[in-house]
Amino acid sequence: MRTEWTHRQAPAEACAERAKDLAGRALRVCKGPRAVFSRVLLLFSPTDTVEDEDAACGGQGELSTVLLVSLGRVEFPRYTINRKTRIFQDRDDLIRYATAVHALSDIAAAMARGAWEEARKLSQVAQQDWDRLKNHPSLRYHERLPLFLRCFTVGWVYTRILSRTVEILQRLHRYQVTITGRLCPQHGMGKSIFVMEAGGAAPAAVLCSVEELALAHYRCCGFDQ
C-alpha cells in the first residue's frame, strides 16, 4: 500500500521539480514595499474596473505594458495631458482608495472561484471599513469631482463592493428582504401582472409589473433613489 502511494506521488513531485527548474529563481517582494509599488502603478494608470488585469494586486499587467513600451514593441498615440483636477487630496486619500480596490479585487477573485462564503466574509470586512469611512471629510471633496473622475474614489469602489455583495447573498440564499403582491388573473402565457394600491387622495388599484411592485415596496421602506 505504501509502495503504491509513493509510486503515484512520484510523477507529481517530478513535475513540480521540473517546473521549478524551468522557472528559475523566484523572489517574493515584502508586503510593505509591494503595497507602495502597487500604489505607484495605480497612480501611473488608474483603472475604473476590477476586471483589468492585475489592476489592484501586484500590477503584473501594467508592468508588462510598461516593459513592452520601453522595448518599442507597443506604441501608443501621443497626447497632451491637460490635468485640471486633482483626484487624491493627499497620501492618505490614495491609501484609502488602494485599500478599497484591493478589497474589491479579492472579492471578485473569490466569486470567480465559486468561494461564496469567503467572498461574503471579505465583503463583510469591506462593509465595516466603509461604515467607519462614510462620514470622512474627504468624501465631500470627492462629491465635487467631475463625474468621469468619481469612479476613482473610495466611495465608488465600496459601492461596487456592496453591489457585488447582493449577488453573494443571493448565491448563499441569505436574504430575509420577501415581497408579496396580489396577482392579476390572466389567461394563457405571458408576463405576470400585479394589482397594486395607488396612493393619493382617492385610493385606486393599478396594474403593474413585478419590477414596479418591488420598486414600490422599497420606496415604502425609504429607498427613494
C-alpha positions as CSV (number, residue, x, y, z in Angstrom):
1,M,0.0,0.0,0.0
2,R,2.8,2.4,0.9
3,T,4.8,1.5,-2.2
4,E,1.8,2.2,-4.4
5,W,1.2,5.6,-2.8
6,T,4.9,6.6,-3.3
7,H,4.7,5.5,-7.0
8,R,1.6,7.6,-7.6
9,Q,3.2,10.7,-5.9
10,A,6.4,10.4,-7.8
11,P,5.2,11.9,-11.2
12,A,3.7,14.9,-9.4
13,E,6.9,15.5,-7.5
14,A,8.9,15.2,-10.7
15,C,6.6,17.7,-12.4
16,A,7.0,20.2,-9.6
17,E,10.8,19.9,-9.6
18,R,10.8,20.3,-13.4
19,A,8.6,23.4,-13.2
20,K,11.0,24.9,-10.6
21,D,13.9,24.2,-12.9
22,L,12.2,25.8,-15.8
23,A,11.0,28.9,-13.9
24,G,14.4,29.5,-12.2
25,R,14.8,31.5,-9.1
26,A,11.8,33.5,-7.9
27,L,11.7,36.4,-5.5
28,R,8.8,37.5,-3.3
29,V,8.5,41.2,-2.5
30,C,7.8,42.0,1.1
31,K,4.2,43.2,1.8
32,G,5.1,46.8,2.7
33,P,7.3,47.6,-0.4
34,R,4.8,45.7,-2.6
35,A,1.9,47.9,-1.4
36,V,3.9,51.1,-2.2
37,F,4.7,49.8,-5.7
38,S,1.1,48.8,-6.3
39,R,0.0,52.4,-5.3
40,V,2.5,53.8,-7.8
41,L,1.0,51.7,-10.5
42,L,-2.5,52.9,-9.5
43,L,-1.3,56.5,-9.9
44,F,0.5,55.7,-13.2
45,S,-2.6,54.1,-14.8
46,P,-5.7,54.3,-12.6
47,T,-8.4,51.8,-13.6
48,D,-12.2,52.0,-13.1
49,T,-12.8,48.3,-13.4
50,V,-11.5,45.4,-11.3
51,E,-11.6,43.2,-14.5
52,D,-8.5,45.0,-15.7
53,E,-5.6,42.5,-15.4
54,D,-4.0,42.7,-12.0
55,A,-5.1,46.3,-11.7
56,A,-5.0,46.3,-7.9
57,C,-3.0,43.3,-6.7
58,G,0.5,43.3,-8.0
59,G,0.1,45.1,-11.3
60,Q,1.7,42.5,-13.5
61,G,-0.4,43.5,-16.4
62,E,0.7,47.1,-16.0
63,L,4.3,46.1,-15.7
64,S,4.1,44.1,-18.9
65,T,2.7,47.1,-20.7
66,V,5.4,49.4,-19.4
67,L,8.1,46.9,-20.5
68,L,6.6,46.4,-24.0
69,V,6.6,50.2,-24.4
70,S,10.2,50.5,-23.2
71,L,11.2,47.8,-25.7
72,G,9.4,49.5,-28.5
73,R,7.0,46.6,-29.0
74,V,4.0,48.7,-28.3
75,E,3.4,52.3,-29.2
76,F,0.5,54.5,-28.0
77,P,-0.7,57.6,-29.7
78,R,0.8,60.8,-28.5
79,Y,-1.4,63.0,-26.4
80,T,-1.3,66.2,-24.4
81,I,-2.1,65.9,-20.7
82,N,-4.5,68.7,-19.5
83,R,-4.9,67.9,-15.8
84,K,-7.1,70.4,-14.2
85,T,-8.4,68.4,-11.3
86,R,-6.5,66.5,-8.6
87,I,-8.2,63.2,-7.8
88,F,-6.5,62.4,-4.5
89,Q,-6.1,65.1,-1.9
90,D,-3.1,63.5,-0.1
91,R,-1.3,60.2,0.5
92,D,-3.9,59.0,3.0
93,D,-6.6,59.6,0.4
94,L,-4.7,57.4,-2.1
95,I,-4.1,54.7,0.5
96,R,-7.8,54.5,1.4
97,Y,-8.6,54.2,-2.3
98,A,-6.0,51.5,-2.9
99,T,-7.3,49.5,0.2
100,A,-10.8,49.6,-1.3
101,V,-9.5,48.4,-4.7
102,H,-7.6,45.6,-3.1
103,A,-10.7,44.5,-1.3
104,L,-12.8,44.6,-4.5
105,S,-10.2,42.6,-6.3
106,D,-10.1,39.9,-3.6
107,I,-13.9,39.6,-3.5
108,A,-14.1,39.4,-7.3
109,A,-11.4,36.6,-7.3
110,A,-13.3,34.7,-4.6
111,M,-16.5,34.9,-6.6
112,A,-14.7,33.8,-9.8
113,R,-13.6,30.7,-7.9
114,G,-17.0,30.0,-6.5
115,A,-15.8,30.6,-3.0
116,W,-19.0,32.4,-2.0
117,E,-18.6,32.1,1.8
118,E,-15.1,33.5,1.6
119,A,-16.5,36.3,-0.6
120,R,-19.2,37.0,2.0
121,K,-16.6,37.3,4.8
122,L,-14.5,39.6,2.7
123,S,-17.5,41.8,1.8
124,Q,-18.4,42.0,5.5
125,V,-15.0,43.3,6.3
126,A,-15.2,45.8,3.5
127,Q,-18.6,47.0,4.6
128,Q,-17.2,47.6,8.1
129,D,-14.4,49.6,6.6
130,W,-16.9,51.7,4.7
131,D,-19.1,52.2,7.8
132,R,-16.1,53.7,9.5
133,L,-15.2,55.8,6.5
134,K,-18.5,57.1,5.1
135,N,-18.5,60.3,7.2
136,H,-14.9,61.1,6.4
137,P,-14.3,64.8,5.3
138,S,-12.6,63.7,2.1
139,L,-15.8,62.3,0.7
140,R,-17.2,65.9,0.4
141,Y,-14.2,66.7,-1.8
142,H,-15.0,63.7,-3.9
143,E,-18.5,64.9,-4.5
144,R,-17.2,68.0,-6.2
145,L,-15.1,66.0,-8.7
146,P,-16.3,65.8,-12.3
147,L,-18.5,62.8,-13.0
148,F,-15.9,61.0,-15.1
149,L,-13.4,61.1,-12.2
150,R,-15.7,59.9,-9.4
151,C,-15.0,56.2,-10.4
152,F,-11.5,56.7,-9.0
153,T,-12.9,57.5,-5.5
154,V,-13.1,55.3,-2.4
155,G,-16.9,55.7,-2.3
156,W,-17.4,54.4,-5.8
157,V,-15.3,51.3,-5.1
158,Y,-17.2,50.4,-1.9
159,T,-20.5,51.0,-3.7
160,R,-19.4,48.4,-6.2
161,I,-18.4,46.0,-3.4
162,L,-21.9,46.4,-1.9
163,S,-23.4,45.7,-5.3
164,R,-21.3,42.5,-5.5
165,T,-22.5,41.6,-2.0
166,V,-26.1,41.4,-3.3
167,E,-25.1,38.6,-5.7
168,I,-23.0,36.9,-3.0
169,L,-26.0,36.8,-0.6
170,Q,-28.3,35.6,-3.4
171,R,-25.9,32.7,-4.1
172,L,-25.8,31.7,-0.4
173,H,-29.6,32.2,0.0
174,R,-29.0,34.7,2.8
175,Y,-32.0,37.0,2.5
176,Q,-34.9,37.8,4.7
177,V,-35.6,41.2,2.0
178,T,-40.0,38.7,0.9
179,I,-42.2,40.9,-1.1
180,T,-45.9,39.9,-1.5
181,G,-48.4,41.1,-4.1
182,R,-51.8,40.4,-5.5
183,L,-51.6,38.6,-8.8
184,C,-54.0,39.7,-11.5
185,P,-55.9,36.8,-13.1
186,Q,-54.9,36.2,-16.7
187,H,-55.3,33.6,-19.3
188,G,-52.5,32.0,-21.3
189,M,-48.8,32.5,-21.1
190,G,-47.3,36.0,-20.5
191,K,-45.6,38.2,-18.0
192,S,-47.2,38.3,-14.6
193,I,-49.3,41.3,-13.8
194,F,-49.9,42.5,-10.3
195,V,-52.6,44.7,-8.7
196,M,-51.2,47.5,-6.6
197,E,-52.9,50.1,-4.5
198,A,-52.0,53.6,-5.8
199,G,-51.6,56.4,-3.2
200,G,-53.3,59.7,-3.3
201,A,-56.4,61.4,-2.1
202,A,-58.6,58.8,-3.9
203,P,-57.1,55.3,-3.4
204,A,-57.3,53.3,-6.6
205,A,-55.9,50.0,-7.8
206,V,-53.4,50.0,-10.7
207,L,-51.8,47.2,-12.7
208,C,-48.1,46.9,-12.6
209,S,-45.2,44.5,-13.4
210,V,-43.2,42.6,-10.8
211,E,-40.4,45.2,-11.1
212,E,-42.7,48.1,-10.4
213,L,-44.1,46.1,-7.4
214,A,-40.6,45.7,-6.0
215,L,-39.7,49.4,-6.5
216,A,-42.9,50.4,-4.7
217,H,-42.0,48.2,-1.8
218,Y,-38.6,49.7,-1.5
219,R,-40.0,53.2,-1.7
220,C,-42.2,52.4,1.2
221,C,-39.0,51.3,3.1
222,G,-37.4,54.7,2.5
223,F,-35.2,53.9,-0.6
224,D,-36.4,56.6,-3.0
225,Q,-33.4,56.6,-5.3
